[in-house]
Amino acid sequence: MVMFVSLHMLRVFLTGAYKPPRELNWIVGVILLVFTMLSSFTGYLLPWDQLAYWGVTIGCSMGENAPLFGAKGPFALLEPGKDVNSILVGGTAVGQPTLLRFYLLHAIALPLGIAGLMGFHFWRIRRAGGVSGPL
């Protein structure tokens, strides 16, 4: 799915279909690409094996070092225990709360967000006059 969304984004970029009046649709498409990647990342944990454990440990520690939102990142505004890593992990270490949070994100939150944004994306395509060339 990530490959097809990326190829679609490449086609839109190469044909110039992101130009006005379709720039909002381009932004929604980029958000959909991010949601697709997040869906892949949250699904990576669900087998709950060693590969998934260490992949999610590394991925969540990236959130801990993120600028502004991580406790160890540059310009850190949040304290340890109240940063992005703590929200994702659900504690201090990857465990059962992490599995539950990622499952809920993967099975409920992200699909609902993707469906809503896809509906808006398709509506904007119709409103802009279809999938014809750039205006």
Rosetta blueprint (number, residue, H / E / L):
1 M L
2 V H
3 M H
4 F H
5 V H
6 S H
7 L H
8 H H
9 M H
10 L H
11 R H
12 V H
13 F H
14 L H
15 T H
16 G L
17 A L
18 Y L
19 K L
20 P L
21 P L
22 R L
23 E H
24 L H
25 N H
26 W H
27 I H
28 V H
29 G H
30 V H
31 I H
32 L H
33 L H
34 V H
35 F H
36 T H
37 M H
38 L H
39 S H
40 S H
41 F H
42 T H
43 G H
44 Y H
45 L H
46 L L
47 P L
48 W L
49 D L
50 Q H
51 L H
52 A H
53 Y H
54 W H
55 G H
56 V H
57 T H
58 I H
59 G H
60 C H
61 S H
62 M H
63 G H
64 E H
65 N L
66 A L
67 P L
68 L L
69 F L
70 G L
71 A L
72 K L
73 G L
74 P L
75 F L
76 A L
77 L L
78 L L
79 E L
80 P L
81 G L
82 K L
83 D L
84 V H
85 N H
86 S H
87 I H
88 L H
89 V H
90 G L
91 G L
92 T L
93 A L
94 V L
95 G L
96 Q H
97 P H
98 T H
99 L H
100 L H
101 R H
102 F H
103 Y H
104 L H
105 L H
106 H H
107 A H
108 I H
109 A H
110 L H
111 P H
112 L H
113 G H
114 I H
115 A H
116 G H
117 L H
118 M H
119 G H
120 F H
121 H H
122 F H
123 W H
124 R H
125 I H
126 R H
127 R H
128 A L
129 G L
130 G L
131 V L
132 S L
133 G L
134 P L
135 L L
